[in-house]
Amino acid sequence: MLDRAFTDANAWRGAELAPGAGHFTVAASVTDELTNATAELAANPLPLAALRPDQIYMPATQALMAEVKKTLTKGIGFALIDRLPLGSTGEDGARMLFWLMGSMIERPVAQNWGGDMIYDVTDTGRQPGNGTRPDKTSAEQNFHTDNSYNLCTPNFVGLLCLRGAKAGGTSHIVSLKAAHNALRDTNPKLLKRLYSPFYFDRQREHAPNDAMTFSHPLFVENDGELLARLSKFQVINGQQLAGKPLDAAGVEALDALEEAMSAPGMDVSFQFEPGQIQFLNNRVIGHRRTRFTDWPEGNRKRLLVRLWLRDQGRPFYNG
């Protein structure tokens, strides 16, 4: 267990951040590049996964994304880019631009066992459970880090909003280092339990005969730094699937962490608008969204597009 107070830039409390912290405005020079790139890609079609940032001359966009990456790795750990010109790019063009911009941070990797490299976050009408990820529902989410329940997590997560919900779906972001600080101050014994293993439901994202659960701690120390894997929902399901009831200390520790992350002044929130892009450092920043009500028309339903970014290992789902 890391028994120290974190004072890094990414150990923030939301109430202490300056207004607009982590927000990036797309300058006119970047908008021009994005519009021109959309036209060039339309005239020279390639499969999305074959696109590379060095194939199109975009110096202003490269400079923007270098600042975004610096914010993710050495700054507060999240960025909100406002915004892609959807009116001139369309949804298909926006996907390509999002892919290129994400690739300027790190390499996109597979997001499920089927190998999808870009992934739609939208409500399918099903309820979350084993085999149905919460991101395919309209249900309320707990704070989590992406792919916490499998072998190889992404370093960074990107989300592009193409369409917003009719109501609800507010995004919340929290610093897991700040939550760690709060637990260290109030209940170090429960914090220590989070450094011991929990069983996670793997959501059937594995080979047919592979184990349905994966066991690991929520917090680990790596070269003196904190690395987090968090999903209360998948832990509750995983312990049941493994046939191993969660111990009392584990229950208390999960609840205490949830309480710390949800305390007044801890997180920041915003309503995702079409064209906006969010990037997160998936190792130290947790995120969630509230329940939402969707539009009845299929072509208006809430739709986010997601990228997982990781340079280490192979691009396979299991790394």
C-alpha positions as CSV (number, residue, x, y, z in Angstrom):
1,M,0.0,0.0,0.0
2,L,1.2,3.5,-0.9
3,D,1.1,5.2,2.5
4,R,1.5,8.8,1.4
5,A,-0.6,11.8,0.4
6,F,-0.6,12.4,-3.3
7,T,0.1,16.0,-4.3
8,D,0.4,15.5,-8.1
9,A,-1.5,17.6,-10.6
10,N,-3.9,14.7,-11.1
11,A,-4.7,14.4,-7.4
12,W,-7.3,17.2,-7.6
13,R,-10.6,17.8,-6.0
14,G,-13.2,19.2,-8.4
15,A,-14.1,22.1,-6.2
16,E,-10.4,23.2,-6.2
17,L,-10.0,23.2,-10.0
18,A,-10.0,26.4,-11.9
19,P,-13.1,27.0,-14.1
20,G,-12.5,25.4,-17.5
21,A,-9.5,23.3,-16.3
22,G,-8.7,20.7,-18.9
23,H,-10.9,22.4,-21.6
24,F,-9.4,22.9,-25.0
25,T,-11.0,25.1,-27.7
26,V,-10.5,24.1,-31.3
27,A,-8.8,27.0,-33.0
28,A,-9.8,28.1,-36.5
29,S,-6.5,26.7,-37.9
30,V,-7.4,23.3,-36.5
31,T,-11.0,23.5,-37.8
32,D,-9.6,24.3,-41.3
33,E,-7.3,21.2,-41.1
34,L,-10.1,19.0,-39.9
35,T,-12.4,20.1,-42.7
36,N,-9.7,19.7,-45.3
37,A,-8.7,16.3,-43.9
38,T,-12.4,15.1,-44.2
39,A,-12.4,16.0,-47.9
40,E,-9.1,14.4,-48.5
41,L,-10.2,11.1,-46.8
42,A,-13.4,11.1,-48.8
43,A,-11.4,11.4,-52.0
44,N,-8.9,8.7,-50.9
45,P,-10.9,6.0,-49.0
46,L,-9.1,3.7,-46.5
47,P,-10.5,1.4,-43.8
48,L,-10.5,3.3,-40.5
49,A,-8.0,1.0,-38.9
50,A,-5.5,1.7,-41.7
51,L,-5.4,5.5,-41.0
52,R,-2.3,7.0,-39.5
53,P,-1.7,10.6,-38.4
54,D,1.4,10.9,-40.6
55,Q,-0.7,10.3,-43.8
56,I,-2.3,13.7,-43.7
57,Y,-0.5,17.0,-43.0
58,M,-2.2,18.4,-39.9
59,P,0.5,20.4,-37.9
60,A,-2.0,22.5,-35.9
61,T,-4.0,19.5,-34.9
62,Q,-0.7,17.6,-34.0
63,A,0.2,20.6,-31.8
64,L,-3.2,20.6,-30.1
65,M,-3.0,16.9,-29.4
66,A,0.5,17.2,-28.0
67,E,-0.9,19.6,-25.4
68,V,-3.8,17.2,-24.7
69,K,-1.3,14.4,-24.1
70,K,0.8,16.5,-21.8
71,T,-2.4,17.3,-19.8
72,L,-3.2,13.6,-19.6
73,T,0.2,12.5,-18.5
74,K,1.7,15.4,-16.5
75,G,-1.4,17.5,-15.8
76,I,-4.8,16.9,-14.3
77,G,-5.4,13.7,-16.3
78,F,-8.4,14.7,-18.4
79,A,-9.2,16.9,-21.4
80,L,-12.4,18.1,-23.1
81,I,-11.9,19.3,-26.7
82,D,-14.6,21.7,-27.9
83,R,-15.3,20.7,-30.7
84,L,-15.3,18.9,-34.1
85,P,-17.2,20.7,-36.9
86,L,-19.9,18.0,-37.4
87,G,-21.7,20.2,-39.9
88,S,-18.9,20.0,-42.4
89,T,-17.5,16.5,-41.4
90,G,-20.7,14.5,-40.9
91,E,-20.7,11.6,-38.5
92,D,-18.5,9.3,-40.7
93,G,-16.0,12.0,-41.2
94,A,-16.0,12.8,-37.4
95,R,-15.2,9.1,-36.7
96,M,-12.1,9.3,-38.9
97,L,-10.9,12.5,-37.4
98,F,-11.4,11.2,-33.9
99,W,-9.4,8.1,-34.9
100,L,-6.6,10.3,-36.2
101,M,-6.6,12.6,-33.2
102,G,-6.6,9.7,-30.7
103,S,-3.7,8.0,-32.6
104,M,-1.7,11.2,-32.0
105,I,-1.8,10.3,-28.3
106,E,-1.2,6.6,-28.4
107,R,-2.1,3.6,-30.6
108,P,-5.8,2.5,-30.7
109,V,-6.3,-1.1,-29.4
110,A,-9.1,-3.7,-29.5
111,Q,-12.1,-3.0,-27.2
112,N,-13.7,-6.4,-27.1
113,W,-13.0,-10.1,-27.7
114,G,-14.2,-9.6,-31.3
115,G,-11.4,-7.1,-32.0
116,D,-13.4,-3.9,-32.6
117,M,-11.0,-1.0,-32.6
118,I,-13.7,1.7,-32.5
119,Y,-16.8,1.2,-30.4
120,D,-20.3,2.7,-30.2
121,V,-21.5,3.6,-26.8
122,T,-25.3,3.6,-27.1
123,D,-28.4,2.1,-25.5
124,T,-29.5,-1.3,-26.8
125,G,-32.5,-1.5,-24.6
126,R,-31.0,-4.3,-22.5
127,Q,-30.2,-4.3,-18.8
128,P,-26.6,-4.4,-17.6
129,G,-25.3,-7.8,-16.5
130,N,-23.0,-10.7,-17.5
131,G,-22.6,-10.3,-21.3
132,T,-24.1,-6.8,-21.4
133,R,-21.8,-4.0,-20.7
134,P,-23.3,-1.0,-18.9
135,D,-22.2,1.2,-21.8
136,K,-24.8,-0.6,-24.0
137,T,-27.6,0.5,-21.6
138,S,-29.2,3.7,-20.3
139,A,-28.6,2.7,-16.7
140,E,-26.9,4.8,-14.0
141,Q,-23.2,4.0,-13.8
142,N,-20.8,3.8,-10.8
143,F,-17.4,5.4,-11.1
144,H,-15.1,3.1,-13.0
145,T,-12.0,2.7,-15.1
146,D,-12.4,1.1,-18.6
147,N,-11.7,-2.6,-19.0
148,S,-10.8,-3.0,-15.3
149,Y,-12.2,-6.5,-15.5
150,N,-9.8,-8.0,-18.0
151,L,-6.1,-8.7,-18.7
152,C,-4.9,-5.5,-20.3
153,T,-6.4,-2.0,-19.6
154,P,-6.0,1.0,-21.9
155,N,-3.8,3.8,-20.8
156,F,-6.2,6.4,-22.2
157,V,-9.9,6.5,-23.1
158,G,-11.4,8.8,-25.7
159,L,-15.1,9.5,-26.2
160,L,-16.6,11.5,-29.1
161,C,-20.2,12.7,-28.7
162,L,-22.1,12.5,-32.0
163,R,-25.6,12.7,-30.4
164,G,-26.7,13.6,-26.9
165,A,-29.6,12.1,-24.9
166,K,-33.0,13.7,-24.7
167,A,-32.4,14.1,-20.9
168,G,-29.8,13.0,-18.4
169,G,-26.6,11.2,-19.2
170,T,-24.4,13.8,-17.4
171,S,-20.7,12.9,-17.4
172,H,-18.8,12.9,-14.1
173,I,-15.0,12.6,-13.7
174,V,-13.1,12.0,-10.4
175,S,-9.4,11.8,-9.4
176,L,-8.7,8.4,-7.9
177,K,-5.6,9.8,-6.2
178,A,-7.8,12.3,-4.4
179,A,-10.1,9.5,-3.3
180,H,-7.1,7.5,-2.2
181,N,-6.0,10.6,-0.1
182,A,-9.4,10.8,1.5
183,L,-9.5,7.1,2.5
184,R,-6.0,7.3,3.8
185,D,-7.1,10.2,6.1
186,T,-10.4,8.6,7.3
187,N,-9.9,4.8,7.2
188,P,-6.5,3.5,6.2
189,K,-7.5,-0.1,7.1
190,L,-10.2,-0.1,4.5
191,L,-7.8,1.5,2.0
192,K,-5.4,-1.4,2.6
193,R,-8.1,-3.9,1.7
194,L,-8.4,-2.2,-1.8
195,Y,-4.8,-3.4,-2.4
196,S,-5.9,-7.0,-2.0
197,P,-7.6,-9.0,-4.8
198,F,-11.3,-8.9,-5.8
199,Y,-13.1,-11.0,-8.4
200,F,-14.3,-9.2,-11.5
201,D,-16.9,-10.3,-14.0
202,R,-15.2,-10.5,-17.4
203,Q,-18.5,-9.8,-19.2
204,R,-18.0,-12.9,-21.5
205,E,-15.3,-11.0,-23.4
206,H,-13.0,-14.0,-23.6
207,A,-12.5,-17.3,-25.3
208,P,-15.4,-19.8,-24.9
209,N,-13.6,-22.0,-22.4
210,D,-11.7,-19.3,-20.5
211,A,-12.4,-18.2,-16.9
212,M,-15.4,-16.0,-16.5
213,T,-13.8,-14.0,-13.8
214,F,-10.5,-12.2,-13.2
215,S,-8.9,-11.5,-9.8
216,H,-6.8,-8.4,-9.0
217,P,-6.7,-5.5,-6.6
218,L,-8.4,-2.1,-7.2
219,F,-5.2,-0.3,-6.3
220,V,-1.6,-1.4,-7.0
221,E,1.8,0.3,-6.6
222,N,4.0,0.5,-9.7
223,D,7.4,2.1,-9.3
224,G,6.1,4.3,-6.6
225,E,3.0,5.4,-8.6
226,L,-0.7,4.5,-8.1
227,L,-2.4,2.4,-10.7
228,A,-6.2,1.9,-10.4
229,R,-8.7,-0.6,-11.8
230,L,-12.2,0.1,-10.6
231,S,-15.7,-1.2,-11.3
232,K,-17.9,-1.9,-8.3
233,F,-20.6,-3.3,-10.6
234,Q,-18.2,-5.9,-12.1
235,V,-16.8,-6.8,-8.7
236,I,-20.3,-7.6,-7.3
237,N,-21.1,-9.8,-10.3
238,G,-17.6,-11.3,-10.3
239,Q,-17.7,-12.4,-6.7
240,Q,-21.1,-14.1,-7.4
241,L,-19.8,-15.8,-10.6
242,A,-16.7,-17.0,-8.7
243,G,-18.9,-18.5,-5.9
244,K,-16.9,-16.5,-3.4
245,P,-19.0,-14.1,-1.3
246,L,-17.2,-10.8,-0.7
247,D,-15.7,-10.5,2.8
248,A,-17.1,-7.9,5.1
249,A,-13.9,-5.7,4.8
250,G,-14.2,-5.9,1.0
251,V,-17.8,-4.7,1.1
252,E,-16.9,-1.9,3.5
253,A,-13.9,-0.9,1.4
254,L,-15.9,-0.7,-1.8
255,D,-18.6,1.4,-0.1
256,A,-16.0,3.7,1.5
257,L,-14.3,4.3,-1.9
258,E,-17.7,5.0,-3.6
259,E,-18.5,7.4,-0.8
260,A,-15.1,9.2,-1.1
261,M,-15.5,9.6,-4.8
262,S,-19.1,10.8,-4.5
263,A,-18.5,13.3,-1.7
264,P,-19.4,16.9,-2.4
265,G,-16.7,18.8,-4.2
266,M,-14.8,15.7,-5.4
267,D,-15.8,15.4,-9.0
268,V,-16.3,17.6,-12.0
269,S,-19.3,17.1,-14.3
270,F,-20.5,18.3,-17.7
271,Q,-23.2,17.6,-20.3
272,F,-21.6,16.1,-23.4
273,E,-22.6,18.0,-26.5
274,P,-22.3,16.8,-30.2
275,G,-18.8,17.3,-31.5
276,Q,-17.1,17.4,-28.2
277,I,-14.3,14.9,-27.4
278,Q,-13.2,13.7,-23.9
279,F,-9.9,12.0,-23.2
280,L,-9.0,10.5,-19.8
281,N,-6.0,9.0,-18.2
282,N,-7.5,5.6,-17.4
283,R,-5.0,4.7,-14.7
284,V,-5.8,7.5,-12.3
285,I,-9.1,9.0,-13.4
286,G,-12.5,7.4,-12.8
287,H,-15.6,8.3,-14.8
288,R,-19.3,7.6,-14.9
289,R,-22.6,8.9,-16.3
290,T,-26.0,9.3,-14.9
291,R,-29.1,7.5,-16.2
292,F,-30.5,9.0,-19.4
293,T,-33.8,9.2,-21.3
294,D,-33.2,8.7,-25.1
295,W,-35.0,10.1,-28.1
296,P,-37.6,7.7,-29.6
297,E,-36.3,8.2,-33.2
298,G,-33.4,5.8,-34.1
299,N,-31.4,8.5,-35.9
300,R,-31.5,10.8,-32.8
301,K,-30.5,8.3,-30.1
302,R,-27.6,9.1,-27.9
303,L,-24.4,8.0,-29.5
304,L,-20.8,8.3,-28.3
305,V,-17.8,6.8,-30.1
306,R,-15.0,5.4,-28.0
307,L,-11.3,4.7,-28.4
308,W,-9.0,2.8,-26.1
309,L,-5.3,3.9,-26.5
310,R,-2.2,1.9,-25.4
311,D,1.3,1.8,-26.8
312,Q,2.5,-1.2,-24.7
313,G,2.1,-4.8,-25.7
314,R,0.1,-5.8,-28.8
315,P,-3.1,-4.3,-30.1
316,F,-5.2,-7.4,-29.2
317,Y,-7.9,-7.2,-26.6
318,N,-5.7,-9.2,-24.2
319,G,-2.6,-7.3,-25.1
